[in-house]
Amino acid sequence: MLWTLLLLLAVDIAVVATAAVLLTPWLSPVRDAVAASLPFGGASARIAWWVAVLTPALVAFVWAQLRYTSAQTMAEVDARIVGPDEYPDLHERVQRLAQLADLTPPRIAVADADVPNSFAIGTLGGATVVVSEGLLSTLDGDELDAVLAHELMHVANRDATVMTLASFLPSLTNGEYDPIADLLPGGSRHALGLVALGLAYVFSARVLEAPFGSLSFTLGFLFLFAVTVLFGGVALGVFTAPVVVLGRSLSRAREFAADRSAAQLTGDPAALVGALKTLDGDDDRPGTDKRFAYAGVRGLCFLPHGFDTAASSDSSSIETRSHPPTAERIERLQSVARSLETGP
């Protein structure tokens, strides 16, 4: 998990550094002002400039990814945070299991969906376990405890946060996420785009030798802008590829680990086996198995069919996750049950 997190951060550093390089022609006035205010010059000033840009940009980028992805994931499944007054039994179960796992209880959210499923998401400020109304109406007793324990183990193992972070770039590249449109609905984003384009046109006078406002200057600016956008898009796709590979390789391991830890926490592997059999064979789940081709929230779920009963016809989805087959998960849980019966 640590190596996965470090590799994800390395990808984020590459993304931020590439964006900084691409924006350097328009940021040169700011760079020169910062360099002039430093007590040293030459290479030291350039290094200080990059550190001053990359460090806060990286922190902001990681924070924004986690916060935005968590918010979008909750909105996608129409989930809302609920309190103990509204769902007392659910809160009691999570509190009890969290105490058993020596874990700070996460926030609890309920999704308005009939499909029985659950997932955990994590941010720098804590974690949230999301369950659907369908799950609460389908499971009870030890089987519901087993699924909740599975999600709590994702929180305890920190893979809820890591996989939330890993969801952003693939979903952005796939077109599932559009932060600008979400943050600036309507015509405000077009107005902001025009303002940004105008500022870039003015600042490009530092790198273009043609007279400002002339036809040659304008053509040079359009060429520079087109190259920046094209290279940025290609770079984003290149940086997304290792994240997809990391997500797929981590997904199988994280599900097996969460299953095993949940079974050991509850001491009842059979309950999780029963939950898997019930949910994987539920009539309300989607007719199309999205185990090998899905993005976004489906990749985070207890089972890979997500929360939507409508089978997806999107053939262009980037494969960001790969759940292990349910039969294999059950087989491994039965092995855990045998080991618990026989002892160490």
C-alpha positions as a Markdown table, in Angstrom:
| # | Residue | x | y | z |
|---|---|---|---|---|
| 1 | Met | 0.0 | 0.0 | 0.0 |
| 2 | Leu | 2.9 | 2.4 | 0.9 |
| 3 | Trp | 4.5 | 1.8 | -2.5 |
| 4 | Thr | 1.3 | 2.3 | -4.3 |
| 5 | Leu | 0.8 | 5.6 | -2.5 |
| 6 | Leu | 4.3 | 6.7 | -3.3 |
| 7 | Leu | 3.9 | 5.9 | -7.0 |
| 8 | Leu | 0.6 | 7.8 | -7.1 |
| 9 | Leu | 2.3 | 10.8 | -5.5 |
| 10 | Ala | 5.1 | 10.4 | -8.1 |
| 11 | Val | 2.4 | 10.6 | -10.8 |
| 12 | Asp | 0.9 | 13.6 | -9.2 |
| 13 | Ile | 4.3 | 15.3 | -9.1 |
| 14 | Ala | 4.8 | 14.6 | -12.8 |
| 15 | Val | 1.3 | 16.1 | -13.6 |
| 16 | Val | 2.0 | 19.2 | -11.5 |
| 17 | Ala | 5.5 | 19.6 | -13.0 |
| 18 | Thr | 4.3 | 19.2 | -16.5 |
| 19 | Ala | 1.5 | 21.8 | -15.9 |
| 20 | Ala | 4.1 | 24.2 | -14.5 |
| 21 | Val | 6.4 | 23.7 | -17.5 |
| 22 | Leu | 3.5 | 24.3 | -19.9 |
| 23 | Leu | 2.4 | 27.4 | -18.1 |
| 24 | Thr | 5.9 | 28.8 | -17.7 |
| 25 | Pro | 5.6 | 31.1 | -20.8 |
| 26 | Trp | 2.7 | 32.8 | -19.2 |
| 27 | Leu | 4.1 | 32.7 | -15.6 |
| 28 | Ser | 7.4 | 34.2 | -16.5 |
| 29 | Pro | 6.5 | 37.7 | -15.0 |
| 30 | Val | 5.7 | 36.1 | -11.7 |
| 31 | Arg | 8.8 | 33.9 | -11.9 |
| 32 | Asp | 11.0 | 36.9 | -12.6 |
| 33 | Ala | 9.5 | 38.8 | -9.7 |
| 34 | Val | 10.1 | 35.9 | -7.3 |
| 35 | Ala | 13.7 | 35.5 | -8.5 |
| 36 | Ala | 14.4 | 39.2 | -8.1 |
| 37 | Ser | 13.2 | 39.1 | -4.5 |
| 38 | Leu | 15.4 | 36.2 | -3.5 |
| 39 | Pro | 18.8 | 36.9 | -1.9 |
| 40 | Phe | 20.6 | 34.6 | -4.4 |
| 41 | Gly | 20.5 | 34.3 | -8.1 |
| 42 | Gly | 21.3 | 32.0 | -11.0 |
| 43 | Ala | 20.5 | 28.3 | -10.6 |
| 44 | Ser | 19.6 | 28.7 | -6.9 |
| 45 | Ala | 16.9 | 31.2 | -7.8 |
| 46 | Arg | 15.5 | 28.8 | -10.5 |
| 47 | Ile | 15.5 | 25.9 | -8.1 |
| 48 | Ala | 13.8 | 28.0 | -5.4 |
| 49 | Trp | 11.2 | 29.0 | -8.0 |
| 50 | Trp | 10.3 | 25.4 | -8.8 |
| 51 | Val | 10.2 | 24.5 | -5.2 |
| 52 | Ala | 7.9 | 27.4 | -4.4 |
| 53 | Val | 5.6 | 26.4 | -7.2 |
| 54 | Leu | 5.6 | 22.6 | -7.0 |
| 55 | Thr | 5.3 | 22.1 | -3.3 |
| 56 | Pro | 2.1 | 24.1 | -2.6 |
| 57 | Ala | 0.7 | 23.0 | -6.0 |
| 58 | Leu | 1.2 | 19.3 | -5.2 |
| 59 | Val | -0.4 | 19.7 | -1.7 |
| 60 | Ala | -3.3 | 21.5 | -3.3 |
| 61 | Phe | -3.7 | 19.0 | -6.1 |
| 62 | Val | -3.7 | 16.0 | -3.8 |
| 63 | Trp | -6.2 | 17.7 | -1.4 |
| 64 | Ala | -8.4 | 18.7 | -4.3 |
| 65 | Gln | -8.4 | 15.2 | -5.8 |
| 66 | Leu | -9.5 | 13.6 | -2.6 |
| 67 | Arg | -12.1 | 16.2 | -1.7 |
| 68 | Tyr | -13.5 | 16.4 | -5.3 |
| 69 | Thr | -13.5 | 12.7 | -5.8 |
| 70 | Ser | -15.3 | 12.0 | -2.5 |
| 71 | Ala | -17.9 | 14.7 | -3.2 |
| 72 | Gln | -18.5 | 13.4 | -6.8 |
| 73 | Thr | -18.7 | 9.8 | -5.6 |
| 74 | Met | -21.3 | 10.6 | -3.0 |
| 75 | Ala | -23.3 | 12.7 | -5.4 |
| 76 | Glu | -23.2 | 10.0 | -8.1 |
| 77 | Val | -25.0 | 7.5 | -5.8 |
| 78 | Asp | -27.2 | 10.1 | -4.2 |
| 79 | Ala | -25.7 | 9.4 | -0.8 |
| 80 | Arg | -26.0 | 11.6 | 2.3 |
| 81 | Ile | -24.4 | 11.6 | 5.7 |
| 82 | Val | -26.8 | 10.2 | 8.3 |
| 83 | Gly | -26.8 | 10.4 | 12.1 |
| 84 | Pro | -27.6 | 7.9 | 14.8 |
| 85 | Asp | -31.1 | 9.3 | 15.4 |
| 86 | Glu | -32.0 | 8.4 | 11.8 |
| 87 | Tyr | -30.3 | 5.0 | 11.5 |
| 88 | Pro | -29.6 | 3.9 | 15.1 |
| 89 | Asp | -29.0 | 0.2 | 14.3 |
| 90 | Leu | -26.6 | 1.0 | 11.5 |
| 91 | His | -24.6 | 3.4 | 13.7 |
| 92 | Glu | -24.6 | 0.9 | 16.6 |
| 93 | Arg | -23.1 | -1.8 | 14.3 |
| 94 | Val | -20.4 | 0.5 | 12.9 |
| 95 | Gln | -19.5 | 1.8 | 16.3 |
| 96 | Arg | -19.2 | -1.7 | 17.8 |
| 97 | Leu | -17.1 | -3.0 | 14.9 |
| 98 | Ala | -14.9 | 0.1 | 14.9 |
| 99 | Gln | -14.3 | -0.3 | 18.6 |
| 100 | Leu | -13.4 | -4.0 | 18.0 |
| 101 | Ala | -11.0 | -2.9 | 15.3 |
| 102 | Asp | -9.5 | -0.1 | 17.5 |
| 103 | Leu | -10.5 | 2.3 | 14.7 |
| 104 | Thr | -12.0 | 5.8 | 14.9 |
| 105 | Pro | -15.6 | 5.4 | 13.7 |
| 106 | Pro | -16.0 | 6.8 | 10.1 |
| 107 | Arg | -18.9 | 8.9 | 8.9 |
| 108 | Ile | -21.8 | 6.9 | 7.7 |
| 109 | Ala | -23.8 | 7.7 | 4.6 |
| 110 | Val | -26.8 | 6.0 | 3.0 |
| 111 | Ala | -27.4 | 6.0 | -0.7 |
| 112 | Asp | -30.9 | 6.2 | -2.1 |
| 113 | Ala | -30.5 | 3.0 | -4.3 |
| 114 | Asp | -32.3 | -0.3 | -4.3 |
| 115 | Val | -29.2 | -2.2 | -5.5 |
| 116 | Pro | -27.5 | -3.7 | -2.4 |
| 117 | Asn | -23.9 | -2.5 | -2.2 |
| 118 | Ser | -21.4 | -0.5 | -0.2 |
| 119 | Phe | -18.1 | 1.2 | -0.4 |
| 120 | Ala | -15.6 | 3.3 | 1.6 |
| 121 | Ile | -14.0 | 6.5 | 0.6 |
| 122 | Gly | -11.2 | 8.4 | 2.4 |
| 123 | Thr | -9.9 | 11.9 | 2.5 |
| 124 | Leu | -7.2 | 13.6 | 4.6 |
| 125 | Gly | -9.9 | 14.5 | 7.1 |
| 126 | Gly | -11.3 | 11.1 | 7.7 |
| 127 | Ala | -13.3 | 8.3 | 6.0 |
| 128 | Thr | -16.9 | 7.6 | 5.1 |
| 129 | Val | -18.6 | 4.3 | 4.7 |
| 130 | Val | -21.5 | 4.3 | 2.2 |
| 131 | Val | -24.3 | 1.7 | 2.2 |
| 132 | Ser | -27.3 | 1.6 | 0.0 |
| 133 | Glu | -30.9 | 1.3 | 1.2 |
| 134 | Gly | -31.0 | -1.9 | -0.8 |
| 135 | Leu | -28.2 | -3.4 | 1.3 |
| 136 | Leu | -29.9 | -2.5 | 4.6 |
| 137 | Ser | -33.1 | -4.2 | 3.3 |
| 138 | Thr | -31.4 | -7.2 | 1.9 |
| 139 | Leu | -29.0 | -8.1 | 4.7 |
| 140 | Asp | -29.3 | -8.1 | 8.5 |
| 141 | Gly | -27.6 | -9.7 | 11.5 |
| 142 | Asp | -24.2 | -11.2 | 11.0 |
| 143 | Glu | -24.1 | -10.8 | 7.3 |
| 144 | Leu | -24.7 | -7.1 | 7.5 |
| 145 | Asp | -22.0 | -6.9 | 10.2 |
| 146 | Ala | -19.6 | -8.8 | 7.9 |
| 147 | Val | -20.1 | -6.3 | 5.0 |
| 148 | Leu | -19.6 | -3.3 | 7.3 |
| 149 | Ala | -16.5 | -5.0 | 8.8 |
| 150 | His | -15.2 | -5.4 | 5.2 |
| 151 | Glu | -15.6 | -1.6 | 4.6 |
| 152 | Leu | -14.0 | -0.7 | 7.9 |
| 153 | Met | -11.0 | -2.8 | 7.0 |
| 154 | His | -10.6 | -0.7 | 3.9 |
| 155 | Val | -10.5 | 2.3 | 6.2 |
| 156 | Ala | -8.1 | 0.7 | 8.6 |
| 157 | Asn | -5.8 | -0.4 | 5.8 |
| 158 | Arg | -5.8 | 3.1 | 4.3 |
| 159 | Asp | -6.7 | 1.7 | 0.9 |
| 160 | Ala | -9.9 | 3.6 | 1.0 |
| 161 | Thr | -7.9 | 6.8 | 0.8 |
| 162 | Val | -5.4 | 5.4 | -1.7 |
| 163 | Met | -8.1 | 4.1 | -4.1 |
| 164 | Thr | -10.1 | 7.4 | -3.8 |
| 165 | Leu | -6.9 | 9.2 | -4.9 |
| 166 | Ala | -6.4 | 6.6 | -7.7 |
| 167 | Ser | -9.9 | 7.2 | -9.0 |
| 168 | Phe | -9.4 | 10.8 | -10.0 |
| 169 | Leu | -7.1 | 10.8 | -13.1 |
| 170 | Pro | -8.8 | 7.8 | -14.9 |
| 171 | Ser | -12.2 | 9.4 | -14.3 |
| 172 | Leu | -10.9 | 12.8 | -15.5 |
| 173 | Thr | -9.3 | 11.3 | -18.6 |
| 174 | Asn | -12.4 | 9.2 | -19.4 |
| 175 | Gly | -14.6 | 12.4 | -19.2 |
| 176 | Glu | -16.5 | 11.2 | -16.2 |
| 177 | Tyr | -15.2 | 14.1 | -14.2 |
| 178 | Asp | -15.3 | 17.7 | -15.2 |
| 179 | Pro | -14.2 | 19.8 | -12.3 |
| 180 | Ile | -14.5 | 23.2 | -14.1 |
| 181 | Ala | -18.1 | 22.5 | -15.1 |
| 182 | Asp | -18.9 | 21.3 | -11.6 |
| 183 | Leu | -17.4 | 24.2 | -9.9 |
| 184 | Leu | -18.5 | 26.9 | -12.4 |
| 185 | Pro | -21.9 | 25.9 | -13.8 |
| 186 | Gly | -23.6 | 27.7 | -16.7 |
| 187 | Gly | -21.9 | 30.5 | -18.5 |
| 188 | Ser | -19.5 | 31.5 | -15.7 |
| 189 | Arg | -16.9 | 28.9 | -16.8 |
| 190 | His | -17.0 | 30.4 | -20.4 |
| 191 | Ala | -16.4 | 33.8 | -19.0 |
| 192 | Leu | -13.5 | 32.6 | -16.8 |
| 193 | Gly | -12.1 | 30.8 | -19.9 |
| 194 | Leu | -12.2 | 34.0 | -21.9 |
| 195 | Val | -10.5 | 36.0 | -19.1 |
| 196 | Ala | -7.8 | 33.3 | -18.8 |
| 197 | Leu | -7.3 | 33.3 | -22.5 |
| 198 | Gly | -7.0 | 37.1 | -22.5 |
| 199 | Leu | -4.4 | 37.1 | -19.7 |
| 200 | Ala | -2.4 | 34.4 | -21.5 |
| 201 | Tyr | -2.5 | 36.5 | -24.7 |
| 202 | Val | -1.1 | 39.5 | -22.7 |
| 203 | Phe | 1.6 | 37.5 | -20.9 |
| 204 | Ser | 2.7 | 35.7 | -24.0 |
| 205 | Ala | 4.3 | 39.0 | -25.0 |
| 206 | Arg | 7.3 | 37.9 | -22.9 |
| 207 | Val | 8.1 | 35.0 | -25.1 |
| 208 | Leu | 6.9 | 36.1 | -28.6 |
| 209 | Glu | 9.1 | 38.5 | -30.5 |
| 210 | Ala | 6.4 | 39.8 | -32.9 |
| 211 | Pro | 4.8 | 43.2 | -32.2 |
| 212 | Phe | 2.0 | 42.8 | -29.6 |
| 213 | Gly | -1.4 | 42.7 | -31.2 |
| 214 | Ser | -0.1 | 42.1 | -34.7 |
| 215 | Leu | -1.3 | 39.2 | -36.9 |
| 216 | Ser | 2.1 | 37.4 | -36.5 |
| 217 | Phe | 1.8 | 37.8 | -32.8 |
| 218 | Thr | -1.7 | 36.4 | -32.7 |
| 219 | Leu | -0.8 | 33.5 | -34.9 |
| 220 | Gly | 2.2 | 32.8 | -32.7 |
| 221 | Phe | 0.0 | 32.9 | -29.6 |
| 222 | Leu | -2.6 | 30.5 | -31.1 |
| 223 | Phe | 0.2 | 28.1 | -32.1 |
| 224 | Leu | 1.7 | 28.2 | -28.6 |
| 225 | Phe | -1.7 | 27.8 | -27.0 |
| 226 | Ala | -2.6 | 24.8 | -29.3 |
| 227 | Val | 0.7 | 23.1 | -28.6 |
| 228 | Thr | 0.2 | 23.6 | -24.9 |
| 229 | Val | -3.3 | 22.1 | -24.9 |
| 230 | Leu | -2.3 | 19.2 | -27.2 |
| 231 | Phe | 0.8 | 18.3 | -25.2 |
| 232 | Gly | -1.1 | 18.6 | -22.0 |
| 233 | Gly | -3.8 | 16.2 | -23.1 |
| 234 | Val | -1.3 | 13.7 | -24.3 |
| 235 | Ala | 0.7 | 14.0 | -21.1 |
| 236 | Leu | -2.4 | 13.5 | -19.0 |
| 237 | Gly | -3.2 | 10.3 | -20.9 |
| 238 | Val | 0.4 | 9.0 | -20.4 |
| 239 | Phe | 0.3 | 9.8 | -16.7 |
| 240 | Thr | -3.1 | 8.1 | -16.3 |
| 241 | Ala | -1.8 | 4.8 | -17.7 |
| 242 | Pro | 0.3 | 3.8 | -14.7 |
| 243 | Val | -2.5 | 4.8 | -12.4 |
| 244 | Val | -4.9 | 2.4 | -14.2 |
| 245 | Val | -2.4 | -0.4 | -13.9 |
| 246 | Leu | -1.8 | 0.4 | -10.2 |
| 247 | Gly | -5.6 | 0.5 | -9.5 |
| 248 | Arg | -6.2 | -2.8 | -11.2 |
| 249 | Ser | -3.3 | -4.6 | -9.5 |
| 250 | Leu | -4.2 | -3.1 | -6.1 |
| 251 | Ser | -7.9 | -3.9 | -6.4 |
| 252 | Arg | -7.6 | -7.7 | -6.2 |
| 253 | Ala | -5.2 | -7.5 | -3.3 |
| 254 | Arg | -7.3 | -5.0 | -1.4 |
| 255 | Glu | -10.5 | -7.0 | -1.7 |
| 256 | Phe | -8.9 | -10.2 | -0.5 |
| 257 | Ala | -7.2 | -8.4 | 2.4 |
| 258 | Ala | -10.4 | -6.7 | 3.5 |
| 259 | Asp | -12.3 | -10.0 | 3.3 |
| 260 | Arg | -9.7 | -11.8 | 5.4 |
| 261 | Ser | -9.4 | -9.0 | 7.9 |
| 262 | Ala | -13.2 | -8.7 | 8.2 |
| 263 | Ala | -13.6 | -12.4 | 8.7 |
| 264 | Gln | -10.9 | -12.3 | 11.5 |
| 265 | Leu | -12.5 | -9.3 | 13.1 |
| 266 | Thr | -15.9 | -10.8 | 13.3 |
| 267 | Gly | -14.7 | -14.3 | 13.8 |
| 268 | Asp | -17.3 | -15.5 | 11.4 |
| 269 | Pro | -16.1 | -16.0 | 7.8 |
| 270 | Ala | -19.3 | -17.8 | 7.0 |
| 271 | Ala | -21.3 | -14.6 | 7.5 |
| 272 | Leu | -19.3 | -12.8 | 4.8 |
| 273 | Val | -19.5 | -15.9 | 2.5 |
| 274 | Gly | -23.3 | -15.7 | 3.0 |
| 275 | Ala | -23.4 | -12.0 | 2.2 |
| 276 | Leu | -21.3 | -12.5 | -1.0 |
| 277 | Lys | -23.6 | -15.3 | -2.2 |
| 278 | Thr | -26.7 | -13.3 | -1.4 |
| 279 | Leu | -25.6 | -10.0 | -3.0 |
| 280 | Asp | -23.9 | -11.5 | -6.1 |
| 281 | Gly | -27.0 | -13.5 | -6.9 |
| 282 | Asp | -29.4 | -10.7 | -6.1 |
| 283 | Asp | -32.1 | -10.2 | -8.8 |
| 284 | Asp | -31.8 | -6.4 | -8.5 |
| 285 | Arg | -28.2 | -6.2 | -9.4 |
| 286 | Pro | -27.4 | -5.1 | -13.0 |
| 287 | Gly | -27.5 | -7.7 | -15.7 |
| 288 | Thr | -24.1 | -6.8 | -17.1 |
| 289 | Asp | -21.1 | -7.9 | -15.1 |
| 290 | Lys | -18.9 | -4.8 | -14.9 |
| 291 | Arg | -16.0 | -6.6 | -13.2 |
| 292 | Phe | -13.6 | -6.0 | -16.0 |
| 293 | Ala | -14.7 | -2.7 | -17.5 |
| 294 | Tyr | -15.8 | 0.0 | -15.1 |
| 295 | Ala | -14.7 | 3.3 | -13.6 |
| 296 | Gly | -15.6 | 5.6 | -10.8 |
| 297 | Val | -17.8 | 4.4 | -8.0 |
| 298 | Arg | -18.2 | 0.8 | -9.2 |
| 299 | Gly | -14.5 | 0.2 | -8.7 |
| 300 | Leu | -14.8 | 1.1 | -5.0 |
| 301 | Cys | -17.8 | -1.1 | -4.2 |
| 302 | Phe | -18.1 | -4.3 | -2.2 |
| 303 | Leu | -19.3 | -5.9 | -5.5 |
| 304 | Pro | -18.4 | -4.4 | -8.9 |
| 305 | His | -21.9 | -3.8 | -10.2 |
| 306 | Gly | -22.2 | -0.4 | -8.5 |
| 307 | Phe | -25.6 | 1.1 | -7.4 |
| 308 | Asp | -27.3 | 1.3 | -10.8 |
| 309 | Thr | -29.7 | -1.3 | -12.0 |
| 310 | Ala | -29.4 | -0.2 | -15.6 |
| 311 | Ala | -26.7 | -2.0 | -17.5 |
| 312 | Ser | -24.1 | 0.3 | -18.8 |
| 313 | Ser | -23.7 | 0.5 | -22.6 |
| 314 | Asp | -20.6 | 2.7 | -22.4 |
| 315 | Ser | -17.9 | 0.8 | -24.3 |
| 316 | Ser | -15.3 | 3.5 | -23.9 |
| 317 | Ser | -14.9 | 3.2 | -20.1 |
| 318 | Ile | -11.3 | 3.0 | -18.9 |
| 319 | Glu | -10.6 | -0.1 | -16.9 |
| 320 | Thr | -9.5 | 1.4 | -13.6 |
| 321 | Arg | -10.4 | -1.6 | -11.4 |
| 322 | Ser | -10.6 | -5.3 | -11.5 |
| 323 | His | -12.5 | -7.0 | -8.7 |
| 324 | Pro | -11.6 | -10.7 | -8.1 |
| 325 | Pro | -14.3 | -13.2 | -8.9 |
| 326 | Thr | -16.8 | -13.8 | -6.1 |
| 327 | Ala | -16.2 | -17.5 | -6.2 |
| 328 | Glu | -12.5 | -16.9 | -5.6 |
| 329 | Arg | -13.3 | -14.6 | -2.7 |
| 330 | Ile | -15.6 | -17.3 | -1.2 |
| 331 | Glu | -12.9 | -19.9 | -1.6 |
| 332 | Arg | -10.4 | -17.8 | 0.2 |
| 333 | Leu | -12.8 | -17.1 | 3.0 |
| 334 | Gln | -13.5 | -20.8 | 3.4 |
| 335 | Ser | -9.8 | -21.2 | 3.8 |
| 336 | Val | -9.8 | -18.5 | 6.6 |
| 337 | Ala | -12.7 | -20.4 | 8.2 |
| 338 | Arg | -10.7 | -23.6 | 8.3 |
| 339 | Ser | -7.7 | -21.8 | 9.7 |
| 340 | Leu | -9.8 | -20.3 | 12.5 |
| 341 | Glu | -11.3 | -23.7 | 13.3 |
| 342 | Thr | -7.9 | -25.5 | 13.5 |
| 343 | Gly | -6.2 | -22.6 | 15.3 |
| 344 | Pro | -2.6 | -21.3 | 14.7 |
